[in-house]
Amino acid sequence: MKKFATSLVEFLKEEDGPTAVEYAVMLALIVVVCLAAVGTIGTNAKGKFEEVGTAIGN
């Protein structure tokens, strides 16, 4: 356990830690944007499919 704590402290002292956090934040933002885009595209596609289905039914 002491070895883990020591390695954790060394990791936090290094400059790679903040860089990893920045990359994690950027990744989270990219995921949010992708989910919003997929949701919008899905809604638009659903509307178009319903429009086509109605046109075929008539």
Backbone as JSON, one array per atom type, in Angstrom:
{
  "sequence": "MKKFATSLVEFLKEEDGPTAVEYAVMLALIVVVCLAAVGTIGTNAKGKFEEVGTAIGN",
  "N": [[0.84, -1.2, 0.0], [1.99, 1.17, 0.72], [3.78, 1.53, -1.32], [2.04, 2.03, -3.45], [0.92, 4.47, -2.63], [3.19, 6.08, -2.65], [3.85, 6.01, -5.38], [1.6, 7.27, -6.38], [1.84, 9.86, -5.31], [4.19, 10.65, -6.6], [3.27, 10.62, -9.23], [1.42, 12.72, -9.15], [3.12, 14.83, -8.73], [4.52, 15.0, -11.09], [4.44, 16.53, -14.35], [2.86, 15.33, -16.16], [0.44, 14.56, -15.12], [-1.48, 16.8, -14.92], [-1.7, 17.19, -17.69], [-2.86, 14.83, -18.53], [-5.33, 15.11, -17.3], [-6.33, 17.32, -18.67], [-6.59, 16.21, -21.23], [-8.56, 14.31, -20.65], [-10.72, 15.96, -20.02], [-11.09, 17.24, -22.49], [-11.77, 14.99, -24.02], [-14.16, 14.27, -22.8], [-15.75, 16.48, -23.47], [-15.79, 16.21, -26.25], [-17.19, 13.8, -26.46], [-19.68, 14.59, -25.45], [-20.48, 16.44, -27.41], [-20.6, 14.74, -29.63], [-22.68, 13.0, -28.83], [-24.8, 14.8, -28.72], [-24.94, 15.52, -31.41], [-25.57, 13.05, -32.61], [-28.04, 12.6, -31.45], [-29.54, 14.72, -32.54], [-29.36, 14.15, -35.28], [-30.63, 11.69, -35.27], [-33.24, 12.41, -34.51], [-33.98, 14.03, -36.68], [-33.78, 12.13, -38.74], [-35.76, 10.33, -37.96], [-38.06, 11.9, -38.29], [-37.98, 12.27, -41.07], [-38.22, 9.61, -41.99], [-40.8, 9.06, -41.05], [-42.22, 10.87, -42.59], [-41.75, 9.91, -45.19], [-42.9, 7.38, -44.89], [-45.56, 8.06, -44.49], [-46.11, 9.25, -46.96], [-45.82, 7.08, -48.67], [-47.85, 5.44, -47.72], [-50.11, 6.8, -48.53]],
  "CA": [[0.0, 0.0, 0.0], [2.9, 2.31, 0.78], [4.34, 1.69, -2.67], [0.99, 2.67, -4.25], [0.82, 5.87, -2.2], [4.39, 6.75, -3.14], [3.73, 6.19, -6.83], [0.55, 8.26, -6.6], [2.42, 11.17, -5.02], [5.13, 10.96, -7.69], [2.47, 10.93, -10.42], [0.84, 14.05, -8.99], [4.2, 15.82, -8.82], [4.93, 15.12, -12.48], [3.6, 17.42, -15.17], [2.0, 14.51, -17.01], [-0.86, 14.47, -14.48], [-2.39, 17.83, -15.45], [-1.91, 16.97, -19.11], [-3.84, 13.74, -18.64], [-6.63, 15.67, -16.91], [-6.77, 18.15, -19.79], [-7.05, 15.31, -22.28], [-9.81, 13.7, -20.2], [-11.76, 16.98, -20.17], [-11.34, 17.39, -23.92], [-12.47, 13.8, -24.46], [-15.54, 14.36, -22.3], [-16.45, 17.47, -24.3], [-16.0, 15.61, -27.58], [-18.26, 12.81, -26.31], [-20.95, 15.33, -25.3], [-20.82, 16.99, -28.73], [-21.0, 13.61, -30.48], [-23.99, 12.54, -28.41], [-25.79, 15.8, -29.15], [-25.07, 15.41, -32.86], [-26.27, 11.81, -32.92], [-29.44, 12.81, -31.06], [-30.17, 15.6, -33.53], [-29.48, 13.41, -36.54], [-31.66, 10.67, -35.06], [-34.55, 13.07, -34.54], [-34.24, 14.42, -38.07], [-33.99, 10.92, -39.52], [-37.07, 9.79, -37.58], [-39.05, 12.73, -38.96], [-37.94, 11.99, -42.51], [-38.79, 8.28, -42.2], [-42.25, 9.16, -40.89], [-42.73, 11.6, -43.77], [-41.72, 8.97, -46.32], [-43.88, 6.33, -44.63], [-46.88, 8.63, -44.74], [-46.25, 9.45, -48.41], [-46.0, 5.76, -49.29], [-49.16, 4.95, -47.3], [-51.2, 7.49, -49.24]],
  "C": [[0.87, 1.25, 0.0], [3.49, 2.59, -0.6], [3.33, 2.39, -3.58], [0.89, 4.15, -3.91], [2.02, 6.67, -2.71], [4.3, 7.0, -4.64], [2.65, 7.21, -7.17], [1.07, 9.67, -6.37], [3.38, 11.58, -6.12], [4.38, 11.32, -8.96], [1.9, 12.33, -10.33], [1.89, 15.14, -9.08], [4.65, 16.03, -10.25], [3.98, 16.03, -13.24], [2.69, 16.63, -16.1], [0.59, 14.42, -16.43], [-1.83, 15.51, -14.99], [-2.68, 17.66, -16.94], [-2.95, 15.88, -19.32], [-5.24, 14.25, -18.29], [-7.18, 16.53, -18.04], [-7.29, 17.29, -20.93], [-8.37, 14.66, -21.91], [-10.96, 14.69, -20.35], [-12.11, 17.18, -21.64], [-12.13, 16.19, -24.46], [-13.93, 13.83, -24.02], [-16.34, 15.36, -23.13], [-16.74, 16.93, -25.69], [-17.15, 14.6, -27.52], [-19.62, 13.5, -26.21], [-21.4, 15.88, -26.65], [-21.29, 15.87, -29.66], [-22.39, 13.1, -30.11], [-25.08, 13.51, -28.83], [-26.01, 15.7, -30.66], [-25.86, 14.17, -33.26], [-27.76, 11.95, -32.56], [-30.18, 13.66, -32.07], [-30.38, 14.88, -34.85], [-30.57, 12.35, -36.43], [-33.06, 11.25, -35.12], [-34.93, 13.47, -35.96], [-34.54, 13.2, -38.95], [-35.37, 10.32, -39.22], [-38.18, 10.58, -38.28], [-39.13, 12.44, -40.45], [-38.54, 10.62, -42.81], [-40.31, 8.31, -42.05], [-42.88, 9.86, -42.08], [-42.81, 10.68, -44.97], [-42.77, 7.88, -46.13], [-45.29, 6.82, -44.87], [-47.13, 8.8, -46.22], [-46.48, 8.12, -49.11], [-47.39, 5.22, -48.96], [-50.31, 5.59, -48.04], [-51.12, 7.12, -50.66]]
}
